[in-house]
Amino acid sequence: MATTENRPRVLILCTGNSARSQMAEGLLRRLGGMRYEVFSAGTKPVGLNPLAIEAMREVGIDISAQRSKSVAEFAGQKFATVITVCDNAAEECPVFPGAPQRVHWSVTDPAAVSGTRKEKLGAFQKVRDELERRIQSFVNSERNGAHP
């Protein structure tokens, strides 16, 4: 298992690294405490979505200082777990050394929702809540020695 200071390194991937992976990164930092070294990236990064920042602030998590990164920045690095949160990223996910545990969650892209600002924010809130459940399950299974 790849570790820094004995903490498992976790990489969360999606296509744009603008919403789902960014929110999941913030959630894992909160729910996992200091147990993990957490990163997020995208196969085609497009910048942090302001609605993702707003949805996370509503639950007391500030991701505004995070930045959208390319998965290429992590080439050759070792991770204990690589989590993909969209189908495109799962298909395009590069191979990482050390055979990390791979987890895939097919999560709807909230940035693809059209409608009023309220409807769009609602999509981000729904995805945030889904990711929170999945991250909590991941943290709980890791504590119990199981894999999600």
CORFEN-V505922 format. One record per residue. RES is the residue in one letter. PHI is phi in whole degrees, 0 to 359 (999 if undefined). OMEGA is omega in radians with two decimals (* if undefined). NEAR is the number of other C-alpha atoms within 8 Angstrom. Layout:
BEGIN
res->{RES | RES}
phi->{PHI | PHI}
omega->{OMEGA | OMEGA}
near->{NEAR | NEAR}
END
This chain:
BEGIN
res->{M | A | T | T | E | N | R | P | R | V | L | I | L | C | T | G | N | S | A | R | S | Q | M | A | E | G | L | L | R | R | L | G | G | M | R | Y | E | V | F | S | A | G | T | K | P | V | G | L | N | P | L | A | I | E | A | M | R | E | V | G | I | D | I | S | A | Q | R | S | K | S | V | A | E | F | A | G | Q | K | F | A | T | V | I | T | V | C | D | N | A | A | E | E | C | P | V | F | P | G | A | P | Q | R | V | H | W | S | V | T | D | P | A | A | V | S | G | T | R | K | E | K | L | G | A | F | Q | K | V | R | D | E | L | E | R | R | I | Q | S | F | V | N | S | E | R | N | G | A | H | P}
phi->{999 | 280 | 223 | 234 | 55 | 64 | 255 | 297 | 269 | 237 | 247 | 248 | 242 | 215 | 288 | 270 | 49 | 244 | 220 | 302 | 291 | 294 | 295 | 297 | 300 | 298 | 293 | 293 | 300 | 289 | 283 | 269 | 60 | 267 | 288 | 234 | 257 | 248 | 224 | 224 | 201 | 228 | 285 | 216 | 299 | 234 | 103 | 287 | 279 | 301 | 289 | 294 | 299 | 296 | 298 | 286 | 301 | 300 | 251 | 79 | 243 | 260 | 253 | 296 | 272 | 288 | 230 | 285 | 234 | 274 | 300 | 299 | 297 | 252 | 304 | 82 | 277 | 261 | 226 | 285 | 219 | 240 | 250 | 259 | 246 | 211 | 295 | 299 | 295 | 298 | 288 | 261 | 297 | 288 | 274 | 252 | 295 | 87 | 49 | 294 | 297 | 250 | 234 | 236 | 238 | 275 | 249 | 302 | 279 | 291 | 290 | 275 | 284 | 253 | 134 | 288 | 302 | 297 | 294 | 296 | 299 | 301 | 295 | 294 | 296 | 297 | 295 | 304 | 294 | 296 | 297 | 299 | 298 | 293 | 295 | 298 | 296 | 300 | 298 | 296 | 291 | 294 | 298 | 271 | 81 | 264 | 243 | 293}
omega->{3.13 | -3.11 | 2.94 | -3.07 | 3.14 | 3.06 | 3.08 | 3.09 | -3.12 | 3.08 | 3.13 | -3.03 | 2.86 | -3.05 | -3.02 | -3.06 | -3.11 | -3.04 | -3.00 | -3.10 | 3.10 | 3.12 | 3.13 | 3.09 | 3.12 | 3.14 | 3.14 | 3.06 | -3.12 | -3.02 | 3.14 | -3.11 | -3.13 | -3.08 | -3.04 | 2.91 | -2.92 | 3.10 | 2.98 | -3.14 | 3.11 | 3.08 | 3.08 | -3.03 | -3.08 | -3.12 | -3.09 | -3.11 | -3.14 | 3.12 | 3.04 | 3.11 | -3.12 | -3.13 | 3.14 | 3.09 | -3.13 | 3.12 | 3.04 | 3.12 | -3.12 | 3.10 | -3.04 | 3.13 | 3.09 | 3.11 | 3.11 | -3.06 | 3.06 | 3.07 | 3.12 | 3.11 | -3.07 | -3.13 | 3.10 | 3.12 | -3.14 | 3.10 | 3.05 | -3.10 | 2.99 | -3.13 | 3.03 | -3.09 | 3.01 | -3.06 | 3.13 | -3.14 | 3.12 | -3.14 | -3.06 | -3.06 | 3.11 | 3.08 | 3.11 | -3.13 | 3.07 | 3.10 | 3.13 | 3.01 | 3.10 | 3.13 | 3.10 | 3.03 | 3.10 | -3.07 | 3.14 | 3.12 | -3.12 | 3.14 | -3.13 | -3.12 | 3.07 | -3.14 | 3.13 | 3.09 | 3.13 | 3.12 | 3.12 | 3.11 | 3.09 | 3.10 | 3.11 | 3.12 | 3.13 | 3.12 | 3.09 | -3.11 | 3.09 | 3.12 | 3.12 | 3.10 | -3.12 | 3.12 | 3.12 | 3.09 | 3.10 | -3.13 | -3.14 | -3.12 | 3.10 | 3.11 | -3.11 | 3.11 | 3.12 | 3.08 | -3.10 | *}
near->{7 | 9 | 10 | 8 | 4 | 5 | 10 | 14 | 15 | 13 | 12 | 15 | 18 | 16 | 11 | 13 | 21 | 13 | 14 | 16 | 15 | 16 | 13 | 13 | 12 | 11 | 13 | 14 | 12 | 8 | 9 | 10 | 8 | 7 | 7 | 12 | 11 | 11 | 9 | 13 | 17 | 16 | 15 | 8 | 13 | 8 | 9 | 14 | 9 | 6 | 9 | 14 | 12 | 8 | 12 | 13 | 10 | 7 | 6 | 6 | 10 | 9 | 11 | 7 | 5 | 7 | 7 | 15 | 10 | 12 | 10 | 6 | 6 | 7 | 7 | 6 | 7 | 10 | 16 | 12 | 12 | 13 | 12 | 16 | 15 | 15 | 9 | 8 | 14 | 11 | 6 | 7 | 9 | 4 | 5 | 11 | 9 | 8 | 6 | 12 | 7 | 8 | 9 | 9 | 9 | 8 | 8 | 6 | 10 | 11 | 9 | 5 | 9 | 6 | 7 | 6 | 6 | 7 | 10 | 14 | 10 | 8 | 11 | 14 | 9 | 8 | 13 | 13 | 8 | 8 | 12 | 10 | 8 | 8 | 12 | 10 | 9 | 10 | 11 | 8 | 11 | 10 | 7 | 6 | 6 | 7 | 6 | 7}
END
